[in-house]
Amino acid sequence: QVQLVESGGGSVQPGGSLRLSCVASGDTSSNNARGWFRQAPGKEREGVAAIYTGGGSTYYADSVKGRFTVSRDKMKNTVYLQMTDLKSEDTAMYYCAAGESRQVGDLRSRLLPLNEYDFNYWGQGTQVTVSS
């Protein structure tokens, strides 16, 4: 079992920045893939970024590439999502998820989007609202 707790969401104007945090506890060694997903009202859940907590390889969706950065602090069992140049279309509930590498697969050279069904554990989410 893995428990995930997100924080750092809030309201920001377009062009602003936020940093989300995801603290993990439990069987984190087996579930070393961390994904950030988001879901806006009426839309499907979208995987925006992911990282392996061991090797540090990362993945970004095209929609956030160059604006979002995912990182991890092994000692704190924490993964971060630094979001810059935020746009109104980034408004959504953001979720942290954990999964096993055998399910999630390669991140660095990944061509397919993240699959939410490859992740076994989910946090409660944190709301990000971008509005002027």
N, C-alpha and C positions, 0 to 999 in steps of 0.2 A: 504494500500500500504506500502511496505517496500523497502527501497533503501539500497543496499549493495555495499561497495567499498572495494576491496581487495588491498593489497600492500605487499611488502616484497619479491617478486620473484627475481630471478637473476640467474647467472651462478656460479656453484661451482664444485669443483673437487670431485670425488668419495670419500666417507668417511666424507665429509664436512657436514655442518649444515646450515639451513635457518629457519627463523621464519616468517610465513605468518600472516597477520592481516586482519580482516574483520570488518569494522565499519558499524553498522546498524543504520538506522533512519526510522521514520514513525511508523507504527502500530506493534511495536516489541513485545508488550505484548501478542497479539494473535498468533503471529508466533514465538514461543519461541524455536523451534528446529533449530539448525544451523548445516548444513552439509558441509563437504569439499569433493568435487568431483574433479576428474582429467580426462583429456582426451588427449591422445597422438595421433599423426597423424595416421589415418587409424585404430584406435581402438575405442571401445565403451567407453562411459563415465563410470567411476568407482567411487563409493562412498568409500572414504578411512577412514573417521572419522566423528563423529557427537557428539553434546552435547546439552543438554537442559540448556538454560541460567538460568532457575529458580533453579531446583534441582541439576544440575551439573552432572547428569548421562551421561555416555559416551559410545561410540561404536567405534571399530576399525576393519577395514578389516584385514584379516590374512596377507595380503601382507605388511602391515606397522606396525603390532603389535610389540611392543617392541622398535620401532624406532621413531614413531611419537607420539606426545602428544597434545591433544586438550584441551584448557582451555578457561575460559571466565572472563571478567572484567565487572561486572554488571554496575558499575558506568559509565564506558566509552562506554557501549553498543558495546563492542568489543569482538570478539572471535579470538583466536590464534591457529595456527597449528605449533608447534615446530617440525621440522624435523631434525633428526640426522642420522648419518651413511648412508648418501644418496648414492643411486646406480644409474647407468645409466638408469635402467628401471623406475626410479622415474621421469624421464624427461617427462613433460607434461604441459599443461595449467591447472592451478588449479583454481577452482571456489568455491565461498562461496554461500550457498543457505539457504533460510529460509522457514520453514513450520510450520504447526499447529500440535500439539501433537496428535490430533485425526486421523491425516493422517499418520504421521511418525511412531507412535507407540512406543513400548518399545525399549530402547537402551541397557540397562545394560545386559540383558539376551538374546539379539537378536541373532537369528541363521541365519536369511536370510540377504542377502546383502541390503544395502540401495537402495531404489528405487527413482530414480531422479524424477519420476512423483508424488511423495508424497510431493515435495517441490515446493512452489508456486512462490518464488522470487529468482532471481539469480543476482550475480554480473557480471562484465565484464571479470573477470579472470585475473590471473597474471602468467606469464611464469616462469617455473622452468626448468633449463637445468643443467644436471649433466654430466660432460665430463672432460676427462683428456687432 
